[in-house]
Amino acid sequence: MRANHIKELVAIVEKSNIDELEVTKWWGHKVRIRKNSCTGEKSRAEYVEVSAAPAPVVVEPVAPLAVEKPPAETVKYTEIKAPMVGTFYRSPSPDAEPFATEGEIVSKGQTLCIIEAMKLMNELEADVSGRIVKILVNNAQPVEYNQPLFLIDPS
């Protein structure tokens, strides 16, 4: 710790109502500033800088985290994933109706969305027939390869 930092700490202690201040740096340096409580005299702050070896680090084995299983209800859903990186669009144009909506029944091969990649519009079709439970991506949002886009209940 530098002398100007210590002087600032001494000034803080002198101006405050505290009697002692101790600062420990992570590399083991410790500074303790304490006001002398002399009888009849004005209090004067003193400082002591202590360099100590850092305390030993004790590493205890930790039990592995339990992996949460998804709820049983989501296990039966089929995920439709992005086949490429691009921008997800729910409809062919901003003023057109979306290809698919939540709760809608879709058939295998039906267009669900468009993914734009390098100015090419790629239609994504349903792999299975079923009801769309959840659309996981917002319109005009960038998507990554293999990112889940739709949850479909095939039953």
N, C-alpha and C positions, 0 to 999 in steps of 0.2 A: 504494500500500500504506500502510496506516495505521501510526502510530507504535507502537500497542500490539501489532500483529502483528509488527513488527520487533523489539520488546523480547522477545516470546516466542521468536522465532527466535534472538536473541542468547543468551537463557537456555539454550536447547536446546544451542547450540554450546558454551557454557561448561561445561555439565554432561557433555558427551559427549567421546569420544576423537577426534572428527573435528577437522580443522584448518580446513576451509573448507566453506561451504554457499552455494550459489547457487540462487536461486529466480527464475524468469522467468514473468511473467504473460502471458497471450495478447495483451494490448493493447500489449505492448512494454516494460513496466516490468520492471526487473531489480534484484534485491537480492542483494548478495554479502556474506557475513559471514565474516570470516577472523580466526583467532587469531594474535596477534603472537607470534613465537617469539624473545623477548628473552633474552639470556644472563643467568642468575642471577635474573631477575625472574619473578614469577608471570605466567602468560599472561593477557592481557586481550583480550576480544573487541571488535572494531570492526566497524562496518558502513558500507557505501557503497550509496547508492541511485542507480541509473543509469536515466534515462529515455531510451529509444532508440526511434527509429521502427521499426515492425515490419518484419521482413524482407519483401522483395517475394515475392509468391506467383507461382510459375511454374506455368502450366497447360499441360500437355502433352496433345496429342490422344491419345485412347485408342481402340483398335480396338473396334468394336462386339462385344458378347458374341455368341458363337455360340449360336444357338437349338437346343436339343436336340430332336431328333425323338423322339417316343415309340417304344418298341420296336415292331418290325413285328408282333408278336403282338397288341398291344392295338389296332392300327389296324383290324383286321377286326371288332372288337366294336362293338355298337350300344349307345349310352348311352341309358338311360331317365332323363329329367330331371324335376325337380319343376316342375309347371305353376303353382305358386303358393307363397307364403310360408306356413309353417305348422309343425305338429309331425308328424313321421314315425312311423307305427305299423306294425309288421309283421303284426299280427293284429287281428281285430275286437274282442277284449277281452283283458285281461291273462292270463287262464287258457286262452285258446283257442290252437290251433295256428297258426303263421304262415301267411300266404297263400302265400309262396314261400320256398324255401331255396336256398342256393348248391349248384350241381350239378344242380338240378331242371330238367326240360324243361318249358317253358311254351309255350302257344299264344297267337296273336294274340287280344287281347281279354280274356285271363285277368287277374283282379285280382291285383296284386302287393303292394299296400300301401294304407294309408289316410293321407291328409294332412288333419289337423284344422286348420281355419282359422276363427276366430271361432265356435267351438262347432259348426261344421258338419263332418261327416265326409265327405270326398271320396275315392272309390275311384280309384286310379290303375291303369290297365290297360296290358298289354304292347302295344307298337306292332308288334312282330315276334314270330314264333315262334322258339324256340331254347333253348339251355341257359344258365341263369344262372351266369355265371363268378364274379361278385363282387357282394356287397351293400355299397355304399360308405357307408352311414349306419347308425348304431346305433339301436335301438328307442327311441322317445320323445325323439329328438333334434330340435331345431329345424332347419328347412331353409330355404334361400333360393330365390327364383325362379330357375329354370334350373340349379339345382345338380344334378350327376349323382347318381343314387341307385342304379342298377343297371347292370352291364355284362352284355350278353347276346351270346352267340355264335350268330349266326343259321345257321351251316352245319350 
